[in-house]
Amino acid sequence: MESLQIKKLLFVVVCITVAFVAAIADSPTCPASDLGSKCSDEWKGEFFPGIPKIKYEGPSSKNPLAFKWYNAEEVILGKKMKDWMRFSVAFWHTFRGTGGDQFGAATKNWPWEDGTNSVAMAKRRMRANFEFINKLGVNRWCFHDRDIAPDGATLEEANKNLDEVVELAKELQKGTDIKPLWGTAQLFMHPRYMHGGATSSELGVYVYAAAQVKKAMEVTHYLGGENYVFWGGREGYQSLLNTDMGRELDHLARFLEAAANYKKKIGFNGNLLIEPKPQEPTKHQYDWDVATTASFLRKYGLIDEFKINVECNHATLSGHSCHHELETARLNGLLGNIDANTGDPQIGWDTDQFLTDIQEATMVMLSVVRNGGLMPGGFNFDAKLRRESTDVEDLFIAHITGMDTLARGLRNVAKLIEDGSLEALVKKRYASFDSDLGAQIEAGKADFETLEKKALEWGEPKVPSAKQELAEMIFQSAL
């Protein structure tokens, strides 16, 4: 009798539990108070309830959750806008950004977070990532290994954690055209990397970094990633007094050479990208800017194995404009990808703000169009919400603004090309080289004796105006 009552009681408990789980499955949000339930990693409700799929409504729209300038399917200069842009959501800033800085604690408290860095929490973030991507209307994302999955007490445990989260990402990608624009390994946060990874003075750290990059390359390839990025945040020095710079540069080259060889071994056909930055966190990073990086690649015979990922904020930190860095990369055949962000001239560090300057966006797109696009690269938003922006809606508004800004830049470039005045001005400025002697010089067939004869024959040259103000007027008229 007692056994029958116990069975009835268990039946009632099971029924209540099933009803409770069903209620959670139908819930529009993942309540913070219920993070211990099945909601933890397999919950499939909405993370962004009330936010619809973002649509193009045109320049007259006042809807903050709509595109005003970015119309994915619209053809500009022979390509769809989505093919010029190839936008990507950066996992680390969008889903791991806390709003904390060196002066204050975190300000973001997303409703799906439980305060842990567990595998279950990592899976929940991954589901939120895919909902965000779908609603934003893009089909690419990018990541660091330790952003999407927690580190472990051992390399084996870290790899196991990564595999578990990557399997979920693979499942979420199934049946969609979503894939990573690129992946990378985080070789700068853990204390083991305080002297760098590939340039560490410790052999054990170099070996560990190689193993971590190997795994990150494998999972990027497994997920269909189109590129793999190397950002040497700590590959540099704080003081030359205790640094063998020559030996460190040799080690870095051998590390990158091994990566290029492994890429071929696993059949990864994407680009390997190096992301220059002058300093921060180190005093001096070895990939200071595009020109420095190109010189390094040439010296070590790696120029055909790598391209450049240009970050606009890093460009300004190195004393250049983003346009300068893009043109330097393009002219060297190295332009592979763009981190679409900007900095604040009144703040001296890497602020990673969303690009909203129409003039800068137009110059960026001018380089992209001259390059014929970025494929298999694209634009990833290595940008974060301001510390004071704490609504989930702000994540969408920031990305919409960044996408619209670059779309306006592309539309402006189309105007400049259609007008033709700027191109004609530049062509006219160099018209004197469109001569027989100019052709000989550009072909490397004019020696100093020949040039001296012409100098004596022609006398003092007349130097025309560069028409800089006119060039700026033409450019501004397109904005």
N, C-alpha and C positions, 0 to 999 in steps of 0.2 A: 504493500500500500504506500509506504513511504517512498519507495523507488518510483512508483507511478507519479506521485506528487512532484518529486524532484524532476522527473522528465517533463511534466507539464510546465513547471517553473522555468526550466531551461528553454523550452519551446517559446514561452512568452518572452524571455530575455533575448533569444535569437531574433524573434520577430521585431522587437523594439529596436535592436541593433541594426537590422536590415533597413528598417524605416528611417532610422537616424542617418545611416550612410547614404541612403537615397536622397534624403533631404539636403545633405551636404553636396551631393553631386548636382542637384538642381539649383543650388545657391548661386547667385550672381557674383559673389565675391568670396575670397578666402579669408575668413575672419581671423584676426590675429589671436583671438582667444581660443582658437580651435586648431592650432598648429600641430598638436600631438596626434591628430586623427589621420585618416587616410588622405586627408587634404595635403599632408606633408609633401609627398612627391608624385602621387599619381592623380591628384585632383585635376579635373579638366574643365572647370568653370572659367569665367572671365576674370582676368586680372585687371582689365581696364573697362569696367562696366560703364555704360552710358557714352562711351567714345566710339563713334562709328568709323567705318573705313574712310580714310581721308580721300576726298575727291577734289578735282580741279573745278573751281567756280569762276575763275577769271579775275582780272585786276580790280573790278568794281566790288568784289565780295568783301563784306565786313566780318565774315565768319572766321574766327581765329583757328578753327579746326578744318581749314580748307586751303588748297593751293590756289594762289593768285597768278603765278607765273609758270610753275612747273606743270606741264601737261605731257605726261609720260609718252603717249603715242603720237604726239605732234611731230612732224618732220621739219627739222631745221638744218639747212646746209647739207641736205641729202641723207640725214640720219634721224632716227627717232630720238627725242630728248633723253629717254631712258638709256639709249645706247651711247650717247655722248657722256652721260653722267655716271652710270653704273654705281649708284649710291649704295652705301653699306653702313649698317648700324654697328658702332663700336661697343662691344659687350662691357668692357671695363668701366667706361665712363657712364654708360646708360644704366647698367644694372649693378655695378659695384661702387659707383661714386656715392660718397656719403655726405659731401658738403663740408667735411672736415678740412682744416688747413693747419699750418704750423702755429696758428694763434688761437684755434678754437676747435671744439669737439664737433662731431657729426651733427648735421641738421636735418638730414633726410630720414624719414621713417616710413618706408613703403609698406603698405598693409600686408604684403606677402612675406616680409622678412620676419624671422624669429630670433635674430640676434646671434645665430650660430654660423659656423662655416662648415656645416656638415654636408655629406653627400646628398642627403634628402633636401636640404636647403638649396644646394646647387642645382638639383633637378627642377625644383620649383622655379628658380630663376630662369632656367633654360626654357621652361614652358612660357613664362612671361615674355621672354625674348622673342619667341616665335609668334605669340599673339601681337606683340608690338610691331614686328616686321610686317605681318599680314595687314594690320590696320593702317600702317603707314604707307603701304603700297610699294615696298621695295622687295628685292629678292636676294639680298646679300647681307652677310654679317661678318665680323672679324673678332678675333679673340687672342688672349694670352692663355697658355695652358693653366696657370694657377688662378686665373680669374674665373674660369668655368668650373674648376674642380679643386677641392682642397688639397694642400700639400700633405705629405705623410711623414711618419717618423723615419721611414726608409724610402729609398727610390722605388722599391717594389710596391710599397703601399701607395705612394703618390701615383704611380702608373696605373694601379688597380682603380683608384678613385677616378682618374681621368678616363679610363676605358668605360667605366660605368656611366658617366655623364655623356660621353661621346656616343655611346649606344643609343641613349635617349635622343640626342640631337639627330642621329641618323634616322631614327624612327620618325621624328617630327618632320624631317626633310622629305620623307617618302611621299611620293605622289604630288610633290610641289616642284617648282624650279628654284627653290631656295638652296643656297650653298654658301660657304665662306668665300669672301673676297680674298682673305688671307688669314693665316694663323701665325703664331709666334710663341716662343718660350720666354717666360719672365725670368731674366737672369740679372735682376737688380735689387729685388726686395729682401730676399733671405740674407741673413748675416754672412753666410758662406761666400757671398758675392761682394763683400765689402771692398775687395781689391780688384773686382772685375771677374769675368768668367773666362773668356778666351785669352785675356791678358793678365790673369791673376799670376802672382808670383808663386803660388802653390800648385804643384802638379795635380794633387787630388781634386782641387776645385776645377781645373781645366778638364779633367776626365769626367767629373760629375756634370759639368755644363754640356759637354759633348753628348753624354747620354740623355740629358734632358732635351736637347735640341733634336736629337735623333727621334725621340718619341713624339715630340711636337710636330715634326715633319711628317711622321707616319700618320698621325691622326688627322692632320690637315689634308693629306692626300686621301685618306679613307673617307673623309666627308665631302670630297670633291672640290677642295679649295683650289683657287686659281693662282695663288701666289703664296710665298712664305717670306716673312720679314725678319730682318736682324736690326734691332735697335740696341746700340751699345751704350746703355745708360751709364755703366760704370767702367766701360772699356776706355780708360784714359788714366790721367794721373792727377794727384793733388800737389805733388812737388817733384821736380826733376832731381833733387838731391839724393833721393832714395829710389830712383826709378831708372831702369835700363830700358830706355825707350826703343832702341833698335831691336832688342830681344823681344819686347812685348809686341811690336809691330809684326815681327817675323812669326810669332806664335798666333797672332790674330789671322794672318794670311793663311797659315797652315790649317787653322780651324775652319775658315771659310772654304778653303780648297776641299777639305774633307766633306763639308756640307754639300758642295756642288757635285762631288763624286757620289755621295749617297743619294742625292736627288735622282741621278741617272739610274742608280742601282734599283731603286724602288719604282721606277717608271713614272715619276712625277714630272709632268710637262709644264708646270707653271713657272712663273718667274721667281727668282730669288732676289729680294729687294733689300737694300741697305738704307736706313733712315738716318740722315745726318743731323747732328745737333752739336753746337759749339761747346757747351758746358752745362752743368746742372744735371745730375748731382756732382759729377767730378769737376774740378777746376778747368780741365782741358780734356775733351773727348777726341779720340783719334779720327773720327769721321766728322770733323768740324763743320764742313759745308760740302756742297756738291763738287766743287773744284778739288778740294782736298781728297774727297772720297774717290773721284775719278783718277787722280794721280796715284793714289794707293793701289787701286785696281790695276792700273797699267803697270806699275812697278812690279807687281807680283804675278802678272800674267793672268789676271782674273777678269779682265775687262769684258770678255764675251760671256761670262758666267752670271753676271749680276746687273741689275738695273737699280734705279734710285727711287725711293719713296720720299717725296718732298713734303715736309710739314711746313705750312706757312708760318706758324708761330716760331718754329726753329730757325727759319730763314731770317726773320727780323732780329732774333737773338744773336745771330752771327754777323749782324751788320749789313744784311742784304734785304732786298724786297723779295717777296714770294715770286714775283714775276721774273726777277733776275735768276733765282735758283731754278725755276722751271725752264727758262731759256737756256741756262748753262747745261742742264740735264738733257734737254731736247737736242741741242747742237752737238752734244757728245753721244747721241744715240742711246741715252740712259734713262729717259723719262718713263717710269713704270707705273707710278701710283701717286696719289695726292692725299695727304691728311688735311681735310678741309677744316681749318680753324684759323684763329687769329689771336693776337695778344693785345695788351693795352699799353700804349707808349708811356703811360704814367706809372706803370708797375714793371719792375725789373725782372720778373721771372716768367716762367712758362704758364700762362693763365688758361690756355686751352679754351678759348671762347668760340662760340659759333660765329662763322663768318657772316656779317651783315652789311659790309661795305660794298656798295654796288660798283664803285670804281675799281676796287681791288678784284672783285669777282670777274669783272669784264677783262682785266689784264690776265687773270688766271685762265679764263676760257679762251683768250687769244692764243696762249701757248698750247692749250689742249687741241684747239682746232688746227693750228699749224702742225701739230704732231700727228694729225689724222685720228685723234682719239687716244684712249689709254688702254684699250683691251690688250691683254687680259686683266689689266689693272682697272682702277676706277677711283671714286671718291669715298673715303671713309671719314665719318665724323668723329675725329679724335678731339672731341669737344664735350664739355660738361656744363650742366646747369650751374648758374651762379649759386653761391652758398645760401642766398636768401630766397631762392626759388624752390619751393618744397611741395607743390602739388603734383600729383601724377600727371595731370593734364599738361604741365609745363614741359614734360619730356617730349610730347607731341609738338607743342608750339615751337620749341627750340629747333627740332628737326625740320619742321615745315618752313620756318624762316630761313634756315641754312639752305634747304633745297630750292626755295623760291629765289634766294639771292643769286645762286649760281645759275639758275634758269634765266634770270634777268641778264646776267653776264653773257650767256650764250646768245640771247636775243640781241643784245647790243653788238656783239661781234658780227652777227649776221648783217646788221645795219651797216657797220663799218665796211664789210666786204662788198655789200651791194653798192654802197656809195663809191668806194674805190679811191677816194681822195687821199686817205692816209697812205695807202700802198703806193699811189702815184708820187706823193711827196718824197717818200723814202727812195723810190726808184730814181727820181730826178736828182736827189742828193748825191748818188753814186754814179751818175750817168757818165762821168769822165772815164770811168773804168770800163765802160762798154765800148772800148776802142781796141785797135790791134795791140797797142802797147799794154793796155790794161789786161787784155786776155793773156798776153805773154807773162805778165807778172803773176796773175792768178794761177797760171799753169806751171809756175816755177821755172820759166825759161828766159827770164830777163836778168842778166848779170849786172854788176855795178858799173862796168865800163859802158855798157849800152845806156844805162840810166844817166850816167854822168854826161854823155853826149847830148841827150835830150834836155837835161837841165841847162847846159850851156846854150843850146839852140833856143829854148823857150824863154829863158830869163826868169825874172821873179814871177811866181804864180799868183793869179788872182783867186782869192778864196771867197766863195759865195756864202750867204747866210744859211744857217742850219734850219731856220724857220721853226724853231722849237715851239714858240707861242702858237703858231698856226697848227702845228701837229696837236698841241693840247686842246686847241679850240675844236678841231675836227673830232678828236676823241670825246671831249665833253659833250658835243652835240648829239652823240649817240646814246648817252646815258639817260 
